[in-house]
């Protein structure tokens, strides 16, 4: 019996290990380790689309509504999103790779005093109190300078998101315990961060593991040296196998060939940033076609659509769907990477179930 898994084994494993039996919201976030956020709602935000497959009876907006009552934080890891509060100690106190000048530090100190006095603030209150004006943003346009400063204060650990009001972050002062700054402690935090992303995105091609280690520089830029050491250790300690010339890695306590990783007879519409689809390199290796997120691509150049949701059938991502909902009615346009399975009765029944589930998810909670 071969000990190295086949590509079929890895495909099944990649799907089954992350699409676990739906559980509570907090347990799902802890099991995932991190849930990427995105503000686009088409038909729902990415964090909601991700959680609906993993949280029992999840409805769009549940995370935002329950956030303030759970030990969950908005923060950065490999990108921006939601993570269990206990993970903050791995990255804070965070030291930005872009130090502020003295003028910006004074502004931040003034805003922090204002937040401490108020308890929690809306960005509009900060702008009204300080009138910081406009700044050039990442995309070359201009944005509100107060919002930009609040983002920077949040990133540096001075503020936390207490809650959201209609999608807008409401900030409160944050306090992070002093961290052990010894080399041993810093390396251990880096090792834990590498383990966190491996457990979220496994199985990982070698190049993707390197890429994730580099992205950890967003959440923990001050641990860049230790992360590289932890990456080298991970390559030596993780389980691995070579398939068609590509080295794959996965947690040493998991066996991709195990029967515990079973795939069910379901259709799922995934978020573009769902762990199944997030790694585009892995996606192409496992499913043999290239999926692209095209929300920021000019309409005339799009192949898949504005917010195409990968279409998973059993352990195969067979295509995509653009979904809209108006007045409680769902409309989905489908595209397929190969032959459409639309004539397969099992697929049709599973697709109908998924669309019914999407309709309930988008309906939200009954206010009564």
N, C-alpha and C positions, 0 to 999 in steps of 0.2 A: 504494500500500500504506500503511495507516495506521501512524503511528509510536507513537501512544498505545495501550497494551495495553487489551484489553477485560477485563471482569470474569472471563470464562472463562479468559483468559490468566493473570490474577493468581491465580485459584484453582489452576490447574495449577502455576504457579510456586511458590506458597506451600507446596504439598505436596512437589513434587519437590526443591526446593532443600534442604530439611531432612531428608528421608528419603533420604539419600545411601547409596551402596553400603556395606554393613556393613564395618567396619574394626577396628583394635585399640581397646582400651578407652581408652588415653591419646590416641590420634589422634581418637577420637570426642569426648572431652571437650574437647580443644583446638578441634576444628572447631565444636562447639556454643558454646564459650566459657563456658558456665555450665549446670549441670544442677540444676534446682530439686529440693529434698528435701522429703519429707513422711513423718511417722512411721507413718501409717496403712498397714496391710498388708491390702489387700482387692482382689485376692488377693495383691499384692506391693506394696512401697513404690514411690512415684511415680518415684524416681530409677532403680530397676531396670526399671520398665515403660517408661520413656523410652529407656534404653540398649539394651534388648533388640532394638529395631528398627534400631539403628545400630552394634552391636558383633557381630562374627561369633561365633556359638555362645555367646552370652551366657546366663548362668543367674542366677536370683534370688540375690542375696547376693554376686555376684562383686565389685562395687565395694567393699563393706565388707571382703571378704577380701583384696583386692589393694591397698587404699588405702595402707597403710603402705610399700609397695614402689614406689609411683609418685609423681611430682612433682605431686600433686593435693592440694588443701586444702579443708576445710570452712570456709566463710566466707560473707559477705554480699555481694550485689550489689544487685539489685532486690528480692530476698528471700533466704532462706537456702538454701544448697545447696553444690554442689561445683564447683570451678573450677581451671584450671591454676595451678600455684604462681606462674608469672610474672605473673599478673594481680594478685597481692597488692600489688605496688609501686604500682599505680594508686590504691590506697585506704589504704595504711598508710605512715607512722603515722596511724591514724584518730583524729580528734578528735570525740568524741561531742557531740551537741547537748544532752545532759543531763549536765552536770558532776557528779561525785561530791562529797559533803561530806567534811570532814576525817576524820570517823570511818570512812567507807567506804574512803577512800584508805588509812588505816592497816590496816584489815582486809585489803585487797587486797595490801598490801606484805607482811603476815605470811603470807598464803597463797602468794604468789609465792616467798618464801624457803623455805617448806615444799616446794613443788613442785621448786624448784631442788635442794634436798637429796635428795629422793626420786628425781628424774629423770622420773617419770610418776606420776600419781595418779588414782585412781577417786574420784568425788564422795563416796562413802561414807567414804573415808579422811579427806577434808577435814572432813566433818561430825563424825566421831569425834574429830578433833584439836581442832576449834574450837567445836563446838556452837553454831552461829550462830542456831538456832531457826527460826522461820517468818516469812514476809513475805507481804504481799498481792500477788497476781499480776495480770497484765494483764486477766484475766477476772473479777476481783473476789473470787476464792477465795484460798486460801493455798497456798504452796509452800515447799519447803525453802530456807532462806535461803542455805545454802552453794552449792546448785545455782544459785540466782539470781546469786550473786556470781561464780561461775565463768563463767556465761554472759556477764556484764558484762566480766570480764577478757578473755575470748576476743574479744568484740566490739571491745574497745579495743586488741587486739593484744598483750596481755601473755602470753596463752596461745595454744596451737594444739591442735587435736585430733590426737593422735598415732595413735590407732586407736580402734576401738570393741570392746567386749566385750559380746556379746549385745545390741547396740544402744545400750549406754551409752557416752558419750564418755569416753575416757581422755585426760587433759590433760598436756601438757608445756609448759615455758617456750618462748616464741617470741622471736625476735630479728628486727627489721626494720631494714634499713639506713636511715640518715638520708636524707630526701628533699630534693631541691632545692626550696626553698620560694619561689623567685622566681615572679612572676606569670606569666611565660612558661611555666615548667615546670608550674605548676598548671593553666594553661589547656590545655596539651598533654595532660595526664592526663585532663582532662574531655573533650577531643575524642576521645581513645581510648576512653573509657567509652561515649560516645554511639555511636561506630562499632561497639563490641562488641555493644550491645543491638540496633542496627539490623540487623547481620548475623545475629543470632540470630532475630529476630522478623519480618524483612521478608517480604512487603511490608506497610507500616504505614499505616493511615489517619492523617491529621494529628493527630487527638485522641489517638490511641494513642501516637504519638511524644512528645507533650507529657506524657502520663501516665508513660511510661517514664522520661523525664528527671526527673520528680518523684520516682519510686521510687528513682532513683539516690541520692537523699538518704539512703537507708538504708545503702548501702555506703560512700558518701563524703559525709557531711553537711558536712564542712569545705570541700568544693568546690562548694557550692550556687551561689555567684555565678558561678563559672567554667562550671558545667554549663549555666546559662542562656545564657551567651555562646556556648558550644559548640552549643547547640540552635539558636540563631539562625543560626550559620554552617552547620549541617547542613541546615537548610531551604533555604538558598541554593545548597548544593553537591550535595546528593543528587539522583539522578534522581527525577522525579516525573511524575504525570499526574492529570487530573481525570476521574472516572468517576461519572456520576449525581450530580454536585454534591459528591462527596467527593474531597479531595486525598490521593493515595497517594504514599508515598516508598519507595525501595529503593536499594541500593548502586549507585553510578554505573557500576561495572564489570560489572554484570549486566543482561541484557536479558530481561525476563519473557516475551517472545515467542520467545525462542531455542528451537530444537529440542533443545538440550541438557537442557532441563527437561521430561523425558518422564515420564509417570505409568505405572506398571506395573499389571498385572491382578491386584492383590492386595487382600485384606481385611486391615485392621489394627485391633486394639483398642488405643487410645491411652490414655496416662495423662491424667488431668484437667488436668495442667500441661504436657503435651507442647507443644513450640513450635507445632504445627499448631493446637492448641485453646486455648492459654493466653489469648490476647487475645479476650475474649468480644465486644467490639465488632467486631473484624475477623471473628470467627466468624459473627456474624449477617449482616454485609454479604456475606460470601462464600457462605454456605450457606442463608441465608434463614430460619433458625429460631434460637431462643434456647436455649442449653445452660447448665445450672447445676450447680455442684458443691454437693451437698446433704448432705455428711457431718455438718455442724453444724446442719442444719435439722431441726426436730422431725419424727419419722417420719410423723405424720399429715399433714404439709404437703408431703411430698416428692412430686414428679412423676416423677423419674428413678430415684431409689433412693439408697441410702447412699453408694455409690462407683461411680457410673455411668461406664463407660469409653466415650468417643466411638468410634463405629463408622465407620471410613473404608473406602469401597469405591471403588477407582480414585482419582479426585480429588474425590469427594463424601463428606462426612460425612452419612450417611443415617439415623443413629440412635445407639443406645447399648446397652450390655450391663452387667449386674451379674454378676460372675463369682465363684464360690466353688470351692474345691478341698478335698475330703475324701478321705483315704486313697487319694490318687493319682488320684481321679476328678474330672473337671472338670464343673461345672454352670454354664450361662450362661442368663440370662433377657434377652431382647432387647426393645427398643422401637424404633419407627421414627417419624421426623418426618413421613413421607409414606407412600406405598404400599410395602409390604414387597416386596423383590426375591427372596423365598425360593423362588419357582418358577423363577427363572433358573438353569439348570444351571451356568453359569460362576460365578455368585455362590456357589452352594452348594459347589462344589468349592473355591473360594478360601476360603470360611469354614471348611470342614473343615480345610484346611491351616493356617489361623491358629489354630484351636483345638488342633490337634495340636502346633503350635509353642508355644503357651501351656502346654500340659501338660509338654513337655520343659523349658521355661524354669522352671516352678515346681518341678520335680523336683530342681533343684539339681545339685551336682556329686556324682559317685560318690566316697565317702570313700576307696575303694580306689585 
